[in-house]
Amino acid sequence: MNESVGESVPQEVEIAESVLYQFLEDEIVLLNLANQCYYGLDDVGGRMWELLIEEHAVSKVAERLQSEFDVAPENLRADLNQLVRELVSAGLLKASQRDTVVGLNK
């Protein structure tokens, strides 16, 4: 994975409308119907995906992952941010509308 320093990460994300996903044994398979490309996430990336679609807030996902994995917080956040950037770039995730609406409580 390439580290993209200049790219920002949305605070909240949601699944793009054209994306289907399926949990398999130790991975998650994602299909972007818009470009007909499919992607696979291993168990750690799959857990990140699962929490992103459940929590939406990247900071909350980082907190939950920190309680599950024995890894330095800065490494976990860097890996999570990189995955989010890649998923957004691939059209699998998008910035959530909640990210732009002020005062909306989840």
Residue, then its C-alpha position, 0 to 999 in steps of 0.5 A: m500500500n502506498e502512503s498518500v500523505g496529501e490525501s485527507v480521510p473523511q471523518e465519516v464514511e458510508i458504502a457507495e450505492s453501487v457496492l455489494y459485499q459478502f463475508l466469506e471464511d477469512e475475508i470479505v469480497l467487495l464488488n463495485l457494480a459501477n466499474q465491475c471490479y471486485y476486491g478482497l479484504d483479509d481478516v484485519g481489513g475485513r474487520m476494519w470494513e465491518l466496523l466502518i459500515e457499522e460505526h461510520a465514524v473513522s475515529k470510533v472505528a479506531e477506538r474499537l480496533q485498538s481494544e481488539f488488536d495489540v498494535a501501537p495506536e499510531n500504526l493502527r490509525a495510519d493503517l486504517n486511514q490508508l485503507v479508508r483512502e484506498l476504499v474511497s479511491a476505489g469507489l467502495l466507500k464515500a464521505s458520509q452525508r453526516d460528515t457535512v450536516v452540522g448538529l446531526n446526532k447518530 
